[in-house]
């Protein structure tokens, strides 16, 4: 059984989010924006944007991890969704001072 370290979990998440999936799903930004539009239609108001989608998908993974703490996919996807949300949130702010 492989040893799952924080580095291996992050490496797997990095592989998932940097692999070219645009051919299957479109760009990450466009996909998250489409999801946000659908969620806003369901909610009846424009509350959600693409960054919120990444954050809320991370929340889904947190809820799943609470139910199954040994399912590695939840932790990999949590890191991946967080990274996607961070990239979208920082778009246009690349020259800002990092905290």
C-alpha positions in Angstrom: 0.0 0.0 0.0 1.5 3.4 -1.0 2.4 5.9 1.7 0.2 9.0 1.3 2.1 12.1 2.4 1.0 15.7 2.2 3.5 16.0 -0.7 2.0 13.1 -2.6 -1.6 14.4 -2.1 -0.6 17.8 -3.4 1.4 16.3 -6.3 -1.7 14.3 -7.3 -3.9 17.4 -7.0 -1.4 19.4 -9.1 -1.5 16.7 -11.7 -5.3 16.8 -11.8 -5.7 20.5 -12.1 -2.8 21.1 -14.5 -3.7 18.3 -16.9 -5.4 19.6 -20.1 -9.1 18.9 -19.5 -10.4 21.7 -21.6 -11.1 19.4 -24.5 -13.6 17.5 -22.3 -14.9 20.3 -20.0 -13.9 23.6 -21.5 -11.7 26.0 -19.7 -11.8 25.9 -15.9 -12.9 29.5 -15.7 -15.7 29.0 -18.2 -16.8 25.8 -16.6 -16.9 27.3 -13.1 -18.8 30.4 -14.5 -21.4 28.1 -16.2 -21.8 26.2 -12.9 -22.2 29.6 -11.1 -24.9 30.7 -13.6 -26.9 27.4 -13.1 -26.6 27.8 -9.3 -27.8 31.4 -9.5 -30.8 30.4 -11.6 -31.6 27.8 -8.9 -31.1 30.3 -6.1 -33.1 33.0 -7.9 -30.4 35.7 -7.5 -26.9 36.4 -8.7 -25.0 35.4 -5.5 -22.4 33.0 -6.9 -19.4 33.6 -9.1 -16.7 31.3 -10.4 -14.5 31.7 -7.3 -17.5 30.7 -5.1 -17.9 27.6 -7.2 -14.4 26.5 -6.4 -14.8 27.3 -2.7 -18.2 25.5 -2.5 -16.9 22.5 -4.3 -14.1 22.4 -1.7 -16.9 22.5 0.9 -18.5 19.4 -0.7 -15.2 17.6 -0.4 -14.9 18.7 3.3 -18.4 17.3 3.9 -17.5 14.0 2.2 -14.2 13.8 4.1 -16.2 14.1 7.3 -18.2 11.0 6.3 -15.2 9.1 5.1 -11.9 10.2 6.5 -9.9 7.5 4.6 -11.1 8.3 1.1 -8.0 9.9 -0.4 -9.9 11.4 -3.4 -11.7 13.8 -1.0 -8.4 15.3 0.1 -6.9 15.4 -3.4 -10.0 17.2 -4.8 -10.1 19.5 -1.8 -6.6 20.7 -2.6 -7.4 20.9 -6.3 -10.6 23.0 -5.9 -8.9 25.3 -3.5 -6.1 25.9 -6.0 -8.6 26.6 -8.8 -10.5 29.0 -6.6 -7.2 30.7 -5.6 -6.2 31.1 -9.3 -9.5 32.6 -10.3 -9.5 34.9 -7.3 -6.0 36.2 -8.0 -6.7 36.7 -11.8 -5.7 40.3 -12.5 -4.0 40.6 -9.1 -0.7 39.0 -10.1 1.3 42.1 -9.3 -0.3 42.6 -5.9 1.8 42.1 -2.8 1.5 38.5 -1.5 0.6 38.0 2.1 
